[in-house]
């Protein structure tokens, strides 16, 4: 893992801050990865995403393999060149979509077969094919193993089946990935809300050996309290010297609580999904710009932000754009939301480095806890 050194600079309780060093640039942790599902962070240019403070993006294997196809992206120089993003990219494996499209997919030991949601065409995704798409065709920097994400609620028997299949698929992904100097492979811990299954999953993953470890199977309907109960023990089961990535979790209060429990990386569609629906995230929780009370509010969303979408436009103007269904409203709110999430991550990093995470955590909870709603945070 020489090209992907993970340097922890400071800790505060279970929380860590540091840098994941990659051949395409450093990722400051804790890190939030905006989701570029189809090769784009919706409504934004990559320059806007970078200017907001993003060190890494997430791309989606399932969507890109269907359209424009991974082979086409490869012929055009890989995903970085295709979308004009020079920093690191992490690609998910398609496992989450397998769960969310369960009505048109079938999981067996060898592979998952599914129908395209675009044209109904039939596709087969094996662990080996997932690695080929991510590492060879898309050229992602951090590759995720193919896993089976089990929906919640799940019986312990069903959760165990999915966890053990994921472990076997992880071994196949490790073999297919081989030894690569400029790319990393992450395994995915599964086990739903069952501590014994999470422990068994971790032991199997560590035996296989990965460059980093994700915590999967959360943000699938279990709720904040149940998620935190799992995070009370799940991160500590994974190696302390490797990055820990909580998949698909994105509400600010969830991120803060997960960081306090030892998680280093996050992704979620929430900032841009909220932006497309007229919602801005702030230190005081989400704000609905459709609300008539903003019609003559001349103040910006965040006068202290470096992001123009946050500091240069009034809430009255944003309200007008949202009500008039102007595209610019979706652009500005999405940009503001990404910038806010990155400011929050910077605040977390500083708080850990200065030994005041608990105060930061309490302040976020106090200001946003009673107003922490918003569109579903699942990826």
C-alpha atoms as a printed R data frame, in Angstrom:
    type eleno elety resid chain resno       x       y       z
1   ATOM     1    CA   UNK     A     1   0.000   0.000   0.000
2   ATOM     2    CA   UNK     A     2   2.985   2.311  -0.498
3   ATOM     3    CA   UNK     A     3   1.182   4.554  -3.002
4   ATOM     4    CA   UNK     A     4  -1.829   4.806  -0.678
5   ATOM     5    CA   UNK     A     5  -0.285   5.679   2.665
6   ATOM     6    CA   UNK     A     6  -2.782   6.619   5.375
7   ATOM     7    CA   UNK     A     7  -1.208   9.059   7.811
8   ATOM     8    CA   UNK     A     8  -3.155   9.805  10.989
9   ATOM     9    CA   UNK     A     9  -2.090  13.232  12.259
10  ATOM    10    CA   UNK     A    10  -4.229  13.502  15.394
11  ATOM    11    CA   UNK     A    11  -6.904  11.698  17.366
12  ATOM    12    CA   UNK     A    12  -9.598  12.830  19.776
13  ATOM    13    CA   UNK     A    13 -11.234   9.869  21.447
14  ATOM    14    CA   UNK     A    14 -12.081   7.429  18.660
15  ATOM    15    CA   UNK     A    15 -12.041  10.188  16.020
16  ATOM    16    CA   UNK     A    16  -9.044  10.577  13.706
17  ATOM    17    CA   UNK     A    17  -7.855  13.229  11.288
18  ATOM    18    CA   UNK     A    18  -5.141  12.735   8.723
19  ATOM    19    CA   UNK     A    19  -4.394  12.273   5.057
20  ATOM    20    CA   UNK     A    20  -4.931   9.406   2.642
21  ATOM    21    CA   UNK     A    21  -2.149   9.863   0.110
22  ATOM    22    CA   UNK     A    22  -2.846   8.690  -3.453
23  ATOM    23    CA   UNK     A    23  -0.978   9.025  -6.757
24  ATOM    24    CA   UNK     A    24  -3.590  11.577  -7.885
25  ATOM    25    CA   UNK     A    25  -3.470  13.718  -4.769
26  ATOM    26    CA   UNK     A    26  -4.052  13.796  -1.036
27  ATOM    27    CA   UNK     A    27  -7.452  13.198   0.556
28  ATOM    28    CA   UNK     A    28  -7.891  15.044   3.838
29  ATOM    29    CA   UNK     A    29  -9.790  12.961   6.387
30  ATOM    30    CA   UNK     A    30 -12.453  12.898   7.623
31  ATOM    31    CA   UNK     A    31 -13.514  13.313   3.995
32  ATOM    32    CA   UNK     A    32 -16.845  13.774   2.243
33  ATOM    33    CA   UNK     A    33 -17.082  12.483  -1.331
34  ATOM    34    CA   UNK     A    34 -19.691  14.140  -3.552
35  ATOM    35    CA   UNK     A    35 -21.500  11.562  -5.669
36  ATOM    36    CA   UNK     A    36 -20.968  11.706  -9.421
37  ATOM    37    CA   UNK     A    37 -23.362   8.891 -10.300
38  ATOM    38    CA   UNK     A    38 -23.192   9.096 -14.097
39  ATOM    39    CA   UNK     A    39 -19.869  10.868 -14.446
40  ATOM    40    CA   UNK     A    40 -21.205  14.159 -13.105
41  ATOM    41    CA   UNK     A    41 -22.021  15.666  -9.738
42  ATOM    42    CA   UNK     A    42 -25.525  16.721 -10.707
43  ATOM    43    CA   UNK     A    43 -25.915  20.386 -11.754
44  ATOM    44    CA   UNK     A    44 -22.246  21.230 -11.132
45  ATOM    45    CA   UNK     A    45 -19.010  21.467 -13.078
46  ATOM    46    CA   UNK     A    46 -15.972  19.699 -11.681
47  ATOM    47    CA   UNK     A    47 -14.375  23.120 -11.192
48  ATOM    48    CA   UNK     A    48 -17.217  24.116  -8.871
49  ATOM    49    CA   UNK     A    49 -16.920  20.842  -6.975
50  ATOM    50    CA   UNK     A    50 -13.170  21.296  -6.553
51  ATOM    51    CA   UNK     A    51 -13.518  24.959  -5.554
52  ATOM    52    CA   UNK     A    52 -15.947  23.886  -2.833
53  ATOM    53    CA   UNK     A    53 -13.120  21.916  -1.212
54  ATOM    54    CA   UNK     A    54 -13.647  18.366  -2.519
55  ATOM    55    CA   UNK     A    55 -10.563  16.129  -2.669
56  ATOM    56    CA   UNK     A    56 -12.278  13.064  -4.178
57  ATOM    57    CA   UNK     A    57 -15.456  12.112  -6.055
58  ATOM    58    CA   UNK     A    58 -17.493   8.924  -6.185
59  ATOM    59    CA   UNK     A    59 -18.517   7.296  -9.466
60  ATOM    60    CA   UNK     A    60 -21.149   4.611  -9.922
61  ATOM    61    CA   UNK     A    61 -20.270   1.304 -11.575
62  ATOM    62    CA   UNK     A    62 -23.842   0.228 -12.243
63  ATOM    63    CA   UNK     A    63 -24.902   3.416 -14.022
64  ATOM    64    CA   UNK     A    64 -21.683   3.890 -15.988
65  ATOM    65    CA   UNK     A    65 -21.593   0.274 -17.192
66  ATOM    66    CA   UNK     A    66 -25.063   0.756 -18.668
67  ATOM    67    CA   UNK     A    67 -24.604   4.268 -20.038
68  ATOM    68    CA   UNK     A    68 -22.389   5.237 -21.780
69  ATOM    69    CA   UNK     A    69 -20.797   1.791 -21.020
70  ATOM    70    CA   UNK     A    70 -17.481   1.246 -19.304
71  ATOM    71    CA   UNK     A    71 -15.890   0.209 -22.586
72  ATOM    72    CA   UNK     A    72 -16.747   3.566 -24.175
73  ATOM    73    CA   UNK     A    73 -15.352   5.455 -21.183
74  ATOM    74    CA   UNK     A    74 -12.143   3.405 -21.523
75  ATOM    75    CA   UNK     A    75 -11.843   4.195 -25.230
76  ATOM    76    CA   UNK     A    76 -12.184   7.874 -24.382
77  ATOM    77    CA   UNK     A    77  -9.308   7.767 -21.902
78  ATOM    78    CA   UNK     A    78 -10.915   6.644 -18.641
79  ATOM    79    CA   UNK     A    79 -13.294   8.307 -16.224
80  ATOM    80    CA   UNK     A    80 -10.900  11.030 -15.043
81  ATOM    81    CA   UNK     A    81 -10.323  12.311 -18.575
82  ATOM    82    CA   UNK     A    82 -13.930  11.724 -19.602
83  ATOM    83    CA   UNK     A    83 -15.331  13.987 -16.866
84  ATOM    84    CA   UNK     A    84 -12.261  16.259 -16.605
85  ATOM    85    CA   UNK     A    85 -11.540  15.502 -12.939
86  ATOM    86    CA   UNK     A    86  -7.841  15.100 -12.138
87  ATOM    87    CA   UNK     A    87  -8.162  14.272  -8.439
88  ATOM    88    CA   UNK     A    88  -8.935  10.812  -7.000
89  ATOM    89    CA   UNK     A    89 -12.123   8.907  -7.849
90  ATOM    90    CA   UNK     A    90 -13.669   6.094  -5.810
91  ATOM    91    CA   UNK     A    91 -16.117   3.851  -7.633
92  ATOM    92    CA   UNK     A    92 -18.738   1.782  -5.868
93  ATOM    93    CA   UNK     A    93 -19.178  -1.806  -6.984
94  ATOM    94    CA   UNK     A    94 -22.849  -1.866  -7.923
95  ATOM    95    CA   UNK     A    95 -23.884  -3.761  -4.789
96  ATOM    96    CA   UNK     A    96 -26.197  -1.040  -3.499
97  ATOM    97    CA   UNK     A    97 -28.050  -0.900  -6.812
98  ATOM    98    CA   UNK     A    98 -28.420  -4.683  -6.705
99  ATOM    99    CA   UNK     A    99 -30.384  -4.223  -3.466
100 ATOM   100    CA   UNK     A   100 -32.390  -1.205  -4.601
101 ATOM   101    CA   UNK     A   101 -33.321  -2.898  -7.891
102 ATOM   102    CA   UNK     A   102 -34.136  -6.234  -6.273
103 ATOM   103    CA   UNK     A   103 -37.331  -6.612  -8.302
104 ATOM   104    CA   UNK     A   104 -35.315  -6.844 -11.509
105 ATOM   105    CA   UNK     A   105 -32.173  -8.561 -10.184
106 ATOM   106    CA   UNK     A   106 -31.235 -12.060  -9.019
107 ATOM   107    CA   UNK     A   107 -28.281 -12.863  -6.773
108 ATOM   108    CA   UNK     A   108 -26.505 -16.216  -6.977
109 ATOM   109    CA   UNK     A   109 -23.100 -17.477  -5.842
110 ATOM   110    CA   UNK     A   110 -21.441 -16.860  -9.188
111 ATOM   111    CA   UNK     A   111 -22.904 -13.460 -10.033
112 ATOM   112    CA   UNK     A   112 -25.814 -11.086  -9.906
113 ATOM   113    CA   UNK     A   113 -27.990 -10.845 -13.002
114 ATOM   114    CA   UNK     A   114 -30.231  -7.867 -13.566
115 ATOM   115    CA   UNK     A   115 -32.242  -5.975 -16.113
116 ATOM   116    CA   UNK     A   116 -31.251  -2.483 -17.118
117 ATOM   117    CA   UNK     A   117 -33.610   0.156 -15.735
118 ATOM   118    CA   UNK     A   118 -32.970   2.035 -18.996
119 ATOM   119    CA   UNK     A   119 -33.943  -0.470 -21.693
120 ATOM   120    CA   UNK     A   120 -34.613  -3.774 -19.949
121 ATOM   121    CA   UNK     A   121 -31.493  -5.446 -21.365
122 ATOM   122    CA   UNK     A   122 -30.013  -8.308 -19.322
123 ATOM   123    CA   UNK     A   123 -26.612  -7.993 -17.641
124 ATOM   124    CA   UNK     A   124 -24.378 -10.217 -15.515
125 ATOM   125    CA   UNK     A   125 -22.079  -8.753 -12.880
126 ATOM   126    CA   UNK     A   126 -19.512 -11.035 -11.287
127 ATOM   127    CA   UNK     A   127 -16.901  -9.918  -8.735
128 ATOM   128    CA   UNK     A   128 -14.294 -10.253 -11.478
129 ATOM   129    CA   UNK     A   129 -16.312  -8.153 -13.917
130 ATOM   130    CA   UNK     A   130 -16.855  -5.474 -11.269
131 ATOM   131    CA   UNK     A   131 -13.088  -5.213 -10.767
132 ATOM   132    CA   UNK     A   132 -12.500  -5.095 -14.527
133 ATOM   133    CA   UNK     A   133 -15.005  -2.265 -14.959
134 ATOM   134    CA   UNK     A   134 -13.715  -0.197 -12.050
135 ATOM   135    CA   UNK     A   135  -9.977  -0.741 -12.256
136 ATOM   136    CA   UNK     A   136  -9.297  -1.386 -15.927
137 ATOM   137    CA   UNK     A   137 -12.042   0.406 -17.868
138 ATOM   138    CA   UNK     A   138 -13.073   3.346 -15.677
139 ATOM   139    CA   UNK     A   139  -9.611   3.599 -14.103
140 ATOM   140    CA   UNK     A   140 -10.771   4.544 -10.618
141 ATOM   141    CA   UNK     A   141  -8.229   5.141  -7.867
142 ATOM   142    CA   UNK     A   142 -10.156   3.368  -5.116
143 ATOM   143    CA   UNK     A   143 -12.023   0.246  -6.175
144 ATOM   144    CA   UNK     A   144 -14.756  -1.328  -4.049
145 ATOM   145    CA   UNK     A   145 -15.328  -5.061  -3.805
146 ATOM   146    CA   UNK     A   146 -18.657  -6.358  -5.110
147 ATOM   147    CA   UNK     A   147 -20.945  -7.075  -2.168
148 ATOM   148    CA   UNK     A   148 -24.546  -7.906  -1.419
149 ATOM   149    CA   UNK     A   149 -26.174  -5.112   0.535
150 ATOM   150    CA   UNK     A   150 -29.094  -6.591   2.499
151 ATOM   151    CA   UNK     A   151 -32.130  -4.363   2.974
152 ATOM   152    CA   UNK     A   152 -33.343  -3.458   6.456
153 ATOM   153    CA   UNK     A   153 -35.082  -4.912   8.390
154 ATOM   154    CA   UNK     A   154 -33.405  -8.280   7.942
155 ATOM   155    CA   UNK     A   155 -33.450 -11.482   9.952
156 ATOM   156    CA   UNK     A   156 -30.138 -12.640  11.355
157 ATOM   157    CA   UNK     A   157 -30.244 -15.608   8.967
158 ATOM   158    CA   UNK     A   158 -30.718 -13.379   5.921
159 ATOM   159    CA   UNK     A   159 -28.074 -10.912   7.100
160 ATOM   160    CA   UNK     A   160 -25.621 -13.786   7.620
161 ATOM   161    CA   UNK     A   161 -26.236 -15.116   4.105
162 ATOM   162    CA   UNK     A   162 -25.524 -11.723   2.561
163 ATOM   163    CA   UNK     A   163 -22.477 -11.121   4.739
164 ATOM   164    CA   UNK     A   164 -20.893 -14.471   3.934
165 ATOM   165    CA   UNK     A   165 -21.595 -14.130   0.220
166 ATOM   166    CA   UNK     A   166 -19.982 -10.683   0.354
167 ATOM   167    CA   UNK     A   167 -16.943 -12.184   2.105
168 ATOM   168    CA   UNK     A   168 -16.563 -14.824  -0.609
169 ATOM   169    CA   UNK     A   169 -17.003 -12.216  -3.303
170 ATOM   170    CA   UNK     A   170 -14.387 -10.098  -1.520
171 ATOM   171    CA   UNK     A   171 -11.862 -12.911  -1.866
172 ATOM   172    CA   UNK     A   172 -12.645 -13.195  -5.575
173 ATOM   173    CA   UNK     A   173 -12.277  -9.425  -5.979
174 ATOM   174    CA   UNK     A   174  -8.926  -9.517  -4.183
175 ATOM   175    CA   UNK     A   175  -7.682 -12.232  -6.561
176 ATOM   176    CA   UNK     A   176  -8.945 -10.403  -9.638
177 ATOM   177    CA   UNK     A   177  -7.465  -7.094  -8.467
178 ATOM   178    CA   UNK     A   178  -4.021  -8.595  -7.911
179 ATOM   179    CA   UNK     A   179  -1.138  -6.246  -7.173
180 ATOM   180    CA   UNK     A   180  -1.483  -2.683  -8.435
181 ATOM   181    CA   UNK     A   181   0.789   0.229  -7.595
182 ATOM   182    CA   UNK     A   182  -1.565   3.094  -8.454
183 ATOM   183    CA   UNK     A   183  -4.940   1.762  -7.327
184 ATOM   184    CA   UNK     A   184  -6.368   0.561  -4.008
185 ATOM   185    CA   UNK     A   185  -9.029  -2.042  -3.203
186 ATOM   186    CA   UNK     A   186 -11.455  -1.666  -0.289
187 ATOM   187    CA   UNK     A   187 -13.407  -4.506   1.335
188 ATOM   188    CA   UNK     A   188 -16.915  -4.000   2.701
189 ATOM   189    CA   UNK     A   189 -18.065  -5.057   6.157
190 ATOM   190    CA   UNK     A   190 -21.644  -6.346   6.235
191 ATOM   191    CA   UNK     A   191 -23.907  -7.882   8.889
192 ATOM   192    CA   UNK     A   192 -26.875  -5.509   9.204
193 ATOM   193    CA   UNK     A   193 -27.479  -4.600  12.875
194 ATOM   194    CA   UNK     A   194 -26.038  -7.836  14.305
195 ATOM   195    CA   UNK     A   195 -22.778  -7.355  16.200
196 ATOM   196    CA   UNK     A   196 -21.631 -10.962  15.905
197 ATOM   197    CA   UNK     A   197 -22.088 -10.873  12.128
198 ATOM   198    CA   UNK     A   198 -20.194  -7.595  11.846
199 ATOM   199    CA   UNK     A   199 -17.329  -9.173  13.793
200 ATOM   200    CA   UNK     A   200 -17.281 -12.272  11.610
201 ATOM   201    CA   UNK     A   201 -17.358 -10.085   8.498
202 ATOM   202    CA   UNK     A   202 -14.417  -8.027   9.770
203 ATOM   203    CA   UNK     A   203 -12.371 -11.122  10.553
204 ATOM   204    CA   UNK     A   204 -12.982 -12.520   7.074
205 ATOM   205    CA   UNK     A   205 -12.084  -9.238   5.405
206 ATOM   206    CA   UNK     A   206  -8.886  -8.819   7.422
207 ATOM   207    CA   UNK     A   207  -7.863 -12.365   6.554
208 ATOM   208    CA   UNK     A   208  -8.316 -11.564   2.853
209 ATOM   209    CA   UNK     A   209  -6.479  -8.255   3.212
210 ATOM   210    CA   UNK     A   210  -7.565  -4.910   1.760
211 ATOM   211    CA   UNK     A   211  -6.115  -1.421   1.413
212 ATOM   212    CA   UNK     A   212  -9.096   0.092   3.224
213 ATOM   213    CA   UNK     A   213 -12.372  -1.035   4.720
214 ATOM   214    CA   UNK     A   214 -15.942   0.160   4.266
215 ATOM   215    CA   UNK     A   215 -18.923  -0.239   6.555
216 ATOM   216    CA   UNK     A   216 -21.861  -1.224   4.367
217 ATOM   217    CA   UNK     A   217 -25.496  -2.040   4.959
218 ATOM   218    CA   UNK     A   218 -26.385   1.163   6.845
219 ATOM   219    CA   UNK     A   219 -28.478   4.165   5.747
220 ATOM   220    CA   UNK     A   220 -30.953   1.619   4.373
221 ATOM   221    CA   UNK     A   221 -33.870   2.494   6.627
222 ATOM   222    CA   UNK     A   222 -32.651   1.553  10.114
223 ATOM   223    CA   UNK     A   223 -32.703   5.132  11.416
224 ATOM   224    CA   UNK     A   224 -30.180   7.316  13.232
225 ATOM   225    CA   UNK     A   225 -30.305   5.572  16.619
226 ATOM   226    CA   UNK     A   226 -29.854   2.065  15.214
227 ATOM   227    CA   UNK     A   227 -27.068   3.278  12.928
228 ATOM   228    CA   UNK     A   228 -25.215   4.806  15.885
229 ATOM   229    CA   UNK     A   229 -25.611   1.582  17.861
230 ATOM   230    CA   UNK     A   230 -23.854  -0.310  15.060
231 ATOM   231    CA   UNK     A   231 -21.165   2.371  14.808
232 ATOM   232    CA   UNK     A   232 -20.496   2.035  18.527
233 ATOM   233    CA   UNK     A   233 -18.668  -1.197  17.686
234 ATOM   234    CA   UNK     A   234 -18.296  -1.680  13.909
235 ATOM   235    CA   UNK     A   235 -15.431   0.765  13.105
236 ATOM   236    CA   UNK     A   236 -13.255  -0.568  15.939
237 ATOM   237    CA   UNK     A   237 -13.481  -4.066  14.435
238 ATOM   238    CA   UNK     A   238 -11.546  -2.812  11.389
239 ATOM   239    CA   UNK     A   239  -7.781  -2.151  11.229
240 ATOM   240    CA   UNK     A   240  -6.826   1.155  12.844
241 ATOM   241    CA   UNK     A   241  -4.079   1.825  10.303
242 ATOM   242    CA   UNK     A   242  -6.403   1.747   7.266
243 ATOM   243    CA   UNK     A   243  -9.112   4.207   6.231
244 ATOM   244    CA   UNK     A   244 -12.670   3.393   7.277
245 ATOM   245    CA   UNK     A   245 -15.458   4.406   4.909
246 ATOM   246    CA   UNK     A   246 -19.145   4.568   5.882
247 ATOM   247    CA   UNK     A   247 -21.090   4.092   2.673
248 ATOM   248    CA   UNK     A   248 -24.096   6.206   1.729
249 ATOM   249    CA   UNK     A   249 -24.398   8.165   4.986
250 ATOM   250    CA   UNK     A   250 -24.743  11.898   4.571
251 ATOM   251    CA   UNK     A   251 -26.911  13.848   7.006
252 ATOM   252    CA   UNK     A   252 -24.633  16.218   8.925
253 ATOM   253    CA   UNK     A   253 -25.637  14.858  12.339
254 ATOM   254    CA   UNK     A   254 -24.974  11.301  11.094
255 ATOM   255    CA   UNK     A   255 -21.549  12.266   9.771
256 ATOM   256    CA   UNK     A   256 -20.528  14.004  12.990
257 ATOM   257    CA   UNK     A   257 -21.616  11.049  15.121
258 ATOM   258    CA   UNK     A   258 -19.840   8.583  12.817
259 ATOM   259    CA   UNK     A   259 -16.607  10.609  12.892
260 ATOM   260    CA   UNK     A   260 -16.752  10.580  16.681
261 ATOM   261    CA   UNK     A   261 -16.855   6.778  16.446
262 ATOM   262    CA   UNK     A   262 -13.801   6.442  14.197
263 ATOM   263    CA   UNK     A   263 -15.035   6.761  10.586
264 ATOM   264    CA   UNK     A   264 -12.834   8.559   8.031
265 ATOM   265    CA   UNK     A   265 -14.748   8.723   4.724
266 ATOM   266    CA   UNK     A   266 -18.329   9.371   3.609
267 ATOM   267    CA   UNK     A   267 -20.406   9.731   0.465
268 ATOM   268    CA   UNK     A   268 -23.994  10.739  -0.154
269 ATOM   269    CA   UNK     A   269 -26.309  12.179  -2.806
270 ATOM   270    CA   UNK     A   270 -27.942  14.396  -0.168
271 ATOM   271    CA   UNK     A   271 -26.271  17.762  -0.960
272 ATOM   272    CA   UNK     A   272 -27.190  17.788  -4.639
273 ATOM   273    CA   UNK     A   273 -30.530  16.009  -4.207
274 ATOM   274    CA   UNK     A   274 -31.509  18.617  -1.631
275 ATOM   275    CA   UNK     A   275 -30.316  21.396  -3.920
276 ATOM   276    CA   UNK     A   276 -32.510  20.176  -6.763
277 ATOM   277    CA   UNK     A   277 -35.514  20.295  -4.429
278 ATOM   278    CA   UNK     A   278 -34.973  23.835  -3.164
279 ATOM   279    CA   UNK     A   279 -33.302  22.897   0.102
280 ATOM   280    CA   UNK     A   280 -30.109  24.419   1.504
281 ATOM   281    CA   UNK     A   281 -28.092  22.846   4.332
282 ATOM   282    CA   UNK     A   282 -26.804  25.237   6.984
283 ATOM   283    CA   UNK     A   283 -25.294  25.087  10.461
284 ATOM   284    CA   UNK     A   284 -28.873  25.386  11.738
285 ATOM   285    CA   UNK     A   285 -30.144  22.485   9.662
286 ATOM   286    CA   UNK     A   286 -31.904  22.408   6.291
287 ATOM   287    CA   UNK     A   287 -33.664  25.502   4.952
288 ATOM   288    CA   UNK     A   288 -36.538  25.271   2.464
289 ATOM   289    CA   UNK     A   289 -36.073  28.146   0.011
290 ATOM   290    CA   UNK     A   290 -39.606  27.607  -1.329
291 ATOM   291    CA   UNK     A   291 -40.912  29.132   1.877
292 ATOM   292    CA   UNK     A   292 -42.567  32.531   1.368
293 ATOM   293    CA   UNK     A   293 -40.677  33.995   4.346
294 ATOM   294    CA   UNK     A   294 -37.584  34.244   2.146
295 ATOM   295    CA   UNK     A   295 -39.283  36.276  -0.614
296 ATOM   296    CA   UNK     A   296 -37.693  39.546   0.590
297 ATOM   297    CA   UNK     A   297 -34.785  38.194   2.645
298 ATOM   298    CA   UNK     A   298 -31.762  40.066   1.317
299 ATOM   299    CA   UNK     A   299 -29.208  38.102   3.368
300 ATOM   300    CA   UNK     A   300 -27.083  35.334   1.803
301 ATOM   301    CA   UNK     A   301 -27.141  31.758   3.067
302 ATOM   302    CA   UNK     A   302 -23.670  32.033   4.603
303 ATOM   303    CA   UNK     A   303 -21.809  35.370   4.453
304 ATOM   304    CA   UNK     A   304 -18.649  33.758   5.853
305 ATOM   305    CA   UNK     A   305 -18.336  31.131   3.121
306 ATOM   306    CA   UNK     A   306 -15.803  31.336   0.291
307 ATOM   307    CA   UNK     A   307 -18.379  29.793  -2.045
308 ATOM   308    CA   UNK     A   308 -20.149  32.437  -4.195
309 ATOM   309    CA   UNK     A   309 -23.385  30.447  -4.114
310 ATOM   310    CA   UNK     A   310 -23.370  30.750  -0.331
311 ATOM   311    CA   UNK     A   311 -22.244  34.348   0.108
312 ATOM   312    CA   UNK     A   312 -22.972  36.333  -3.071
313 ATOM   313    CA   UNK     A   313 -26.669  35.645  -3.663
314 ATOM   314    CA   UNK     A   314 -29.562  36.625  -1.417
315 ATOM   315    CA   UNK     A   315 -32.074  34.154  -0.086
316 ATOM   316    CA   UNK     A   316 -34.713  36.288  -1.829
317 ATOM   317    CA   UNK     A   317 -33.045  35.669  -5.193
318 ATOM   318    CA   UNK     A   318 -32.675  31.956  -4.481
319 ATOM   319    CA   UNK     A   319 -36.334  31.825  -3.441
320 ATOM   320    CA   UNK     A   320 -37.287  33.478  -6.735
321 ATOM   321    CA   UNK     A   321 -35.206  31.000  -8.765
322 ATOM   322    CA   UNK     A   322 -36.712  28.014  -6.960
323 ATOM   323    CA   UNK     A   323 -40.279  29.269  -7.293
324 ATOM   324    CA   UNK     A   324 -39.754  30.103 -10.976
325 ATOM   325    CA   UNK     A   325 -38.194  26.647 -11.499
326 ATOM   326    CA   UNK     A   326 -35.098  28.218 -13.011
327 ATOM   327    CA   UNK     A   327 -32.181  25.810 -13.509
328 ATOM   328    CA   UNK     A   328 -29.804  28.298 -11.904
329 ATOM   329    CA   UNK     A   329 -31.577  27.774  -8.590
330 ATOM   330    CA   UNK     A   330 -30.694  24.081  -8.631
331 ATOM   331    CA   UNK     A   331 -27.102  24.908  -9.596
332 ATOM   332    CA   UNK     A   332 -26.581  27.478  -6.844
333 ATOM   333    CA   UNK     A   333 -28.208  25.421  -4.098
334 ATOM   334    CA   UNK     A   334 -26.298  22.281  -5.071
335 ATOM   335    CA   UNK     A   335 -23.047  24.254  -5.106
336 ATOM   336    CA   UNK     A   336 -23.820  25.817  -1.737
337 ATOM   337    CA   UNK     A   337 -24.674  22.431  -0.231
338 ATOM   338    CA   UNK     A   338 -21.441  20.790  -1.419
339 ATOM   339    CA   UNK     A   339 -19.489  23.764  -0.057
340 ATOM   340    CA   UNK     A   340 -21.333  23.565   3.280
341 ATOM   341    CA   UNK     A   341 -20.590  19.850   3.638
342 ATOM   342    CA   UNK     A   342 -16.902  20.479   2.892
343 ATOM   343    CA   UNK     A   343 -16.817  23.332   5.434
344 ATOM   344    CA   UNK     A   344 -18.329  20.961   7.971
345 ATOM   345    CA   UNK     A   345 -15.628  18.362   7.224
346 ATOM   346    CA   UNK     A   346 -12.943  21.029   7.615
347 ATOM   347    CA   UNK     A   347 -14.521  21.974  10.937
348 ATOM   348    CA   UNK     A   348 -14.400  18.349  12.051
349 ATOM   349    CA   UNK     A   349 -10.746  18.012  11.025
350 ATOM   350    CA   UNK     A   350  -9.806  21.174  12.921
351 ATOM   351    CA   UNK     A   351 -11.795  20.156  15.990
352 ATOM   352    CA   UNK     A   352 -10.066  16.774  16.154
353 ATOM   353    CA   UNK     A   353  -6.630  18.315  15.646
354 ATOM   354    CA   UNK     A   354  -7.294  20.819  18.445
355 ATOM   355    CA   UNK     A   355  -8.822  18.298  20.844
356 ATOM   356    CA   UNK     A   356 -12.267  19.919  20.941
357 ATOM   357    CA   UNK     A   357 -14.379  17.446  18.993
358 ATOM   358    CA   UNK     A   358 -16.850  16.964  21.832
359 ATOM   359    CA   UNK     A   359 -17.671  20.672  21.889
360 ATOM   360    CA   UNK     A   360 -18.033  20.726  18.095
361 ATOM   361    CA   UNK     A   361 -20.245  17.646  18.241
362 ATOM   362    CA   UNK     A   362 -22.520  19.155  20.886
363 ATOM   363    CA   UNK     A   363 -22.812  22.428  18.997
364 ATOM   364    CA   UNK     A   364 -23.833  20.692  15.756
365 ATOM   365    CA   UNK     A   365 -26.337  18.590  17.657
366 ATOM   366    CA   UNK     A   366 -27.765  21.629  19.450
367 ATOM   367    CA   UNK     A   367 -28.130  23.745  16.318
368 ATOM   368    CA   UNK     A   368 -29.294  21.129  13.840
369 ATOM   369    CA   UNK     A   369 -30.698  18.287  15.932
370 ATOM   370    CA   UNK     A   370 -34.225  19.635  16.076
371 ATOM   371    CA   UNK     A   371 -34.172  20.489  12.384
372 ATOM   372    CA   UNK     A   372 -32.176  17.664  10.776
373 ATOM   373    CA   UNK     A   373 -34.679  16.419   8.230
374 ATOM   374    CA   UNK     A   374 -34.334  16.302   4.485
375 ATOM   375    CA   UNK     A   375 -34.475  13.957   1.549
376 ATOM   376    CA   UNK     A   376 -33.400  10.388   2.226
377 ATOM   377    CA   UNK     A   377 -29.662  10.168   2.775
378 ATOM   378    CA   UNK     A   378 -29.154   6.779   1.108
379 ATOM   379    CA   UNK     A   379 -26.876   6.664  -1.918
